[in-house]
Amino acid sequence: MATRRLTIMPVARIHGHGGLEVTSSGSGATAALMVDEIPRYFEEILVGRHVAEVPALVSRLCRRCGGGHRLAAALALEDALGVKVSRQTKLLRELYLHGLFLESHIHHFFYMALPDFYGALGVAELRRECPQEMDVADNIIALGRRIQRFVGGRRVHPVSMVVGGFASLGTSEDLVKIGWAVQRHLRDAEGLVRFAGELRTPPFLARPVVQRAIRPKGKTYGHLGKTVVTQPGGTAALEAEVNTMREVPVSYSMASHFLAGGEPCLVGPAARVNLGHDRLTTRAREALRKAGRQLPCTDPFFQHVARLVEIVFSFERMMWVNEQLLHEGLQPEPGPVIQPSGRRRGVGAVELPQGTCYHDYEVDGGGHVTRARIYPPTAQVLPQMERDLTALATAMSDVPEAELRLSLEMLVRSYDPCFICAAR
């Protein structure tokens, strides 16, 4: 068989600029993801900066993921400085992440992935195919943005989250209105899981994969914690997990690959649901059951269903968070007194919609950063993406090029990659 090369440049409907090249021959296929984003060297920019400046700077890594990076930086610096935050701060941070997940997961599924399943050329055509579901999606996206504005001060590059708490807070009246909207849309979210579960995806054989996700304290599902669980494997503290990370530059991409423990891994919604499905809230577990997937599910297209299961979880969890905040009353937060004491290291992690994001800093006695390392989720999952693309291209080597092209693009989009963060 003659060597065949398929280049898709750019891959559309993803965050950032990049493409895909697949080379096929008689011995199989190989796939390479080429990230064209220009690195901005954020880790070098942060060196010498005072800790109070860092969260605002890292939020500029990405418009979409900026709030998550800001929170991960605050957590890492609090760890380095020994700063303890209030229960209210923890609840508001959780509420912010739920708002981020609502906007990101729903926007990705409906506006970036779903057109593939209907052969739609654009959103206007898609609205004619599933108008009710698109209306539900728009309402949930709007609610997610509203929550991010309430907690973060503004939706894009939030300003309120700082080391130790919040610089400003919204009002209880706004929180009450958010609570009403959450209750109104919960049932709609459950319907979206059924909708996603009925979609026909390209054939993909289940494959062995290493999965990683944050394990929250206690028995709850969630996006914050100080422990990472790995399957197969066990649990590890954040610092120990980061110590296993190895950055591998590749010649064809501006984004390095990160290997945890020396091997590719899966992070993101499928990993979180596979590893924590028994911790989901009641209605999220039921929605997952009705989707008809046997767990652990290692089909990469399961990530679409997992995203929408997480949306149901977020709605249920937000009802509880809102109730707690309103019962206890929003209290002004004076902000921390930052008192560095010698050279310290701190690691913080947040589950972003795309997967686990780690920030790792060393701070000197004057409160200035002496070393910074950022581990975006897409950079961690790029090696596994290439493995999956290689397997799909090999299995579909005899299909027409147009069909192969579509299937490969659908697989890339199933990961919801953010090439902007990956290049950092």
NULUMTI-433622 format. One line per 2 residues: number of its first residue (from 0); for each residue y, z, x of C-alpha. Coordinates in steps of 0.1 Angstrom, whole numbers. Example, Ala and Ser with C-alpha at 12.3 -4.5 7.8 and 13.67 -1.06 7.14 Angstrom:
<nodes>
0) -45/78/123 ~ -11/71/137
</nodes>
This chain:
<nodes>
0) 0/0/0 ~ 34/-10/13
2) 60/17/18 ~ 83/20/-11
4) 117/38/-11 ~ 135/50/-42
6) 170/63/-38 ~ 189/80/-66
8) 225/85/-55 ~ 240/104/-72
10) 218/124/-94 ~ 239/128/-125
12) 245/159/-147 ~ 242/186/-121
14) 268/208/-105 ~ 281/192/-73
16) 273/160/-55 ~ 240/149/-42
18) 211/126/-45 ~ 174/121/-40
20) 153/98/-18 ~ 116/94/-23
22) 94/75/2 ~ 60/64/-11
24) 30/49/8 ~ -7/49/6
26) -10/85/18 ~ 13/99/-8
28) 51/105/-12 ~ 78/126/3
30) 110/136/-14 ~ 143/147/1
32) 173/162/-17 ~ 206/152/-1
34) 235/175/-8 ~ 268/158/-1
36) 291/188/-7 ~ 314/196/22
38) 307/231/36 ~ 337/254/34
40) 324/280/59 ~ 331/310/36
42) 311/333/58 ~ 334/326/87
44) 365/329/65 ~ 355/364/55
46) 353/378/90 ~ 383/400/97
48) 393/403/61 ~ 397/437/45
50) 371/446/20 ~ 396/446/-9
52) 402/409/-3 ~ 366/398/-2
54) 356/396/-39 ~ 386/374/-48
56) 379/351/-19 ~ 342/346/-26
58) 348/338/-63 ~ 363/305/-50
60) 329/294/-38 ~ 323/278/-72
62) 341/275/-105 ~ 309/280/-124
64) 293/308/-104 ~ 325/324/-91
66) 322/356/-112 ~ 286/362/-101
68) 296/358/-64 ~ 325/382/-70
70) 302/408/-85 ~ 276/404/-58
72) 303/409/-31 ~ 316/440/-49
74) 280/454/-50 ~ 274/448/-13
76) 307/463/-2 ~ 301/494/-25
78) 267/497/-8 ~ 283/495/27
80) 311/520/18 ~ 290/544/-3
82) 312/539/-34 ~ 297/550/-67
84) 308/534/-99 ~ 311/548/-134
86) 287/542/-163 ~ 314/522/-180
88) 317/499/-150 ~ 280/493/-150
90) 281/484/-187 ~ 311/461/-184
92) 295/443/-155 ~ 263/438/-175
94) 283/425/-204 ~ 301/400/-181
96) 268/387/-168 ~ 255/382/-204
98) 287/361/-211 ~ 281/341/-180
100) 245/334/-190 ~ 255/324/-225
102) 279/297/-212 ~ 258/285/-183
104) 223/284/-198 ~ 235/268/-231
106) 258/243/-214 ~ 232/232/-190
108) 204/228/-215 ~ 224/209/-242
110) 250/190/-221 ~ 230/182/-189
112) 192/183/-197 ~ 188/175/-234
114) 202/139/-233 ~ 171/130/-212
116) 147/140/-240 ~ 165/118/-266
118) 173/89/-244 ~ 209/95/-252
120) 237/80/-231 ~ 261/107/-239
122) 269/138/-259 ~ 284/118/-288
124) 251/100/-293 ~ 232/133/-289
126) 253/149/-317 ~ 240/123/-341
128) 204/132/-331 ~ 206/170/-334
130) 240/179/-350 ~ 230/214/-361
132) 217/225/-327 ~ 248/211/-310
134) 270/231/-333 ~ 251/263/-325
136) 253/255/-288 ~ 291/251/-289
138) 295/284/-308 ~ 274/303/-282
140) 293/286/-253 ~ 326/297/-268
142) 313/333/-272 ~ 301/334/-236
144) 336/322/-224 ~ 353/348/-247
146) 332/376/-231 ~ 340/365/-196
148) 377/365/-204 ~ 375/399/-220
150) 357/415/-190 ~ 369/394/-161
152) 406/390/-171 ~ 401/352/-172
154) 371/329/-175 ~ 374/309/-143
156) 376/329/-111 ~ 379/363/-128
158) 404/388/-114 ~ 395/422/-130
160) 363/430/-111 ~ 370/449/-79
162) 352/471/-55 ~ 345/503/-74
164) 353/491/-109 ~ 379/471/-128
166) 416/466/-121 ~ 423/461/-158
168) 404/463/-191 ~ 405/446/-225
170) 410/464/-258 ~ 385/481/-281
172) 396/458/-309 ~ 385/428/-288
174) 352/445/-281 ~ 346/450/-318
176) 352/413/-325 ~ 328/404/-298
178) 302/426/-313 ~ 306/409/-347
180) 301/375/-331 ~ 270/386/-312
182) 253/398/-344 ~ 263/366/-362
184) 247/343/-336 ~ 215/361/-327
186) 193/344/-353 ~ 207/310/-342
188) 197/317/-306 ~ 161/324/-317
190) 160/290/-333 ~ 170/273/-301
192) 138/287/-283 ~ 116/270/-310
194) 137/238/-306 ~ 132/238/-268
196) 95/246/-271 ~ 89/214/-291
198) 103/190/-266 ~ 79/167/-247
200) 83/170/-210 ~ 70/148/-182
202) 34/156/-172 ~ 33/182/-144
204) 2/201/-133 ~ 6/238/-128
206) 10/246/-91 ~ 7/278/-71
208) 42/291/-63 ~ 58/322/-49
210) 82/337/-74 ~ 110/363/-67
212) 134/381/-90 ~ 154/414/-91
214) 135/443/-107 ~ 160/465/-126
216) 157/502/-125 ~ 135/517/-153
218) 115/494/-177 ~ 142/470/-187
220) 147/433/-181 ~ 180/425/-165
222) 201/409/-139 ~ 211/438/-116
224) 190/461/-94 ~ 183/472/-59
226) 147/461/-57 ~ 131/426/-55
228) 97/418/-69 ~ 75/390/-55
230) 44/374/-69 ~ 21/372/-51
232) 32/402/-31 ~ 50/434/-42
234) 84/450/-42 ~ 110/454/-15
236) 145/469/-12 ~ 173/443/-11
238) 180/448/26 ~ 144/444/35
240) 142/412/14 ~ 173/397/30
242) 159/405/64 ~ 130/381/57
244) 154/352/49 ~ 155/324/75
246) 180/296/73 ~ 166/261/81
248) 191/233/86 ~ 179/199/76
250) 193/166/90 ~ 197/148/57
252) 217/174/37 ~ 248/195/40
254) 230/224/25 ~ 205/245/46
256) 172/256/32 ~ 165/293/30
258) 129/305/34 ~ 120/341/23
260) 91/353/43 ~ 88/319/59
262) 78/300/27 ~ 94/282/-2
264) 98/302/-34 ~ 109/300/-70
266) 139/319/-82 ~ 157/316/-116
268) 148/318/-153 ~ 111/309/-150
270) 105/334/-122 ~ 124/361/-141
272) 105/355/-173 ~ 71/352/-156
274) 77/384/-136 ~ 94/404/-163
276) 82/392/-197 ~ 68/426/-205
278) 103/440/-201 ~ 120/417/-225
280) 136/430/-257 ~ 115/428/-290
282) 130/396/-304 ~ 131/378/-270
284) 93/386/-266 ~ 86/372/-300
286) 106/341/-294 ~ 87/336/-262
288) 54/340/-280 ~ 63/315/-306
290) 72/290/-279 ~ 35/288/-271
292) 35/292/-233 ~ 7/310/-215
294) 22/332/-188 ~ 26/330/-159
296) 37/294/-165 ~ 43/275/-133
298) 53/242/-149 ~ 88/237/-136
300) 99/223/-170 ~ 92/258/-185
302) 125/267/-170 ~ 142/252/-201
304) 123/275/-225 ~ 129/305/-202
306) 166/299/-203 ~ 167/301/-240
308) 145/332/-241 ~ 170/348/-218
310) 197/339/-243 ~ 179/358/-271
312) 175/388/-246 ~ 212/387/-239
314) 222/388/-275 ~ 199/418/-282
316) 211/436/-251 ~ 248/429/-258
318) 245/446/-291 ~ 233/478/-273
320) 260/475/-246 ~ 288/470/-271
322) 276/500/-291 ~ 276/522/-260
324) 311/511/-249 ~ 326/516/-283
326) 309/549/-289 ~ 321/563/-255
328) 356/546/-257 ~ 371/523/-231
330) 387/545/-204 ~ 412/533/-178
332) 397/530/-143 ~ 419/543/-115
334) 401/523/-89 ~ 383/536/-58
336) 398/551/-27 ~ 382/530/0
338) 375/552/30 ~ 355/534/57
340) 336/556/81 ~ 322/537/110
342) 303/504/111 ~ 282/500/79
344) 260/473/64 ~ 257/467/27
346) 236/443/6 ~ 242/434/-30
348) 224/411/-54 ~ 229/396/-88
350) 207/374/-109 ~ 229/343/-116
352) 217/318/-142 ~ 202/297/-113
354) 185/326/-96 ~ 190/356/-73
356) 222/356/-52 ~ 225/379/-22
358) 256/390/-3 ~ 252/408/30
360) 282/423/49 ~ 289/445/78
362) 321/465/78 ~ 339/483/106
364) 357/517/106 ~ 389/501/95
366) 374/485/64 ~ 373/449/78
368) 343/426/75 ~ 327/419/109
370) 297/398/96 ~ 291/380/63
372) 260/363/50 ~ 257/347/15
374) 224/335/1 ~ 230/313/-30
376) 200/307/-53 ~ 200/270/-51
378) 197/271/-13 ~ 167/293/-17
380) 150/270/-41 ~ 157/237/-25
382) 124/237/-5 ~ 104/243/-36
384) 123/216/-55 ~ 114/191/-28
386) 77/202/-30 ~ 77/196/-67
388) 95/163/-65 ~ 70/152/-39
390) 41/162/-61 ~ 56/144/-92
392) 63/112/-72 ~ 28/112/-58
394) 12/117/-93 ~ 34/89/-108
396) 32/64/-79 ~ 18/37/-102
398) 44/39/-130 ~ 73/16/-134
400) 103/25/-113 ~ 126/32/-143
402) 101/58/-157 ~ 97/74/-123
404) 134/76/-118 ~ 140/93/-151
406) 111/118/-145 ~ 124/127/-111
408) 160/132/-124 ~ 146/154/-153
410) 128/175/-127 ~ 159/180/-106
412) 179/190/-138 ~ 152/214/-149
414) 162/236/-119 ~ 199/235/-129
416) 209/233/-92 ~ 244/241/-80
418) 249/220/-49 ~ 285/234/-45
420) 272/269/-39 ~ 242/257/-18
422) 266/241/8 ~ 289/271/7
</nodes>
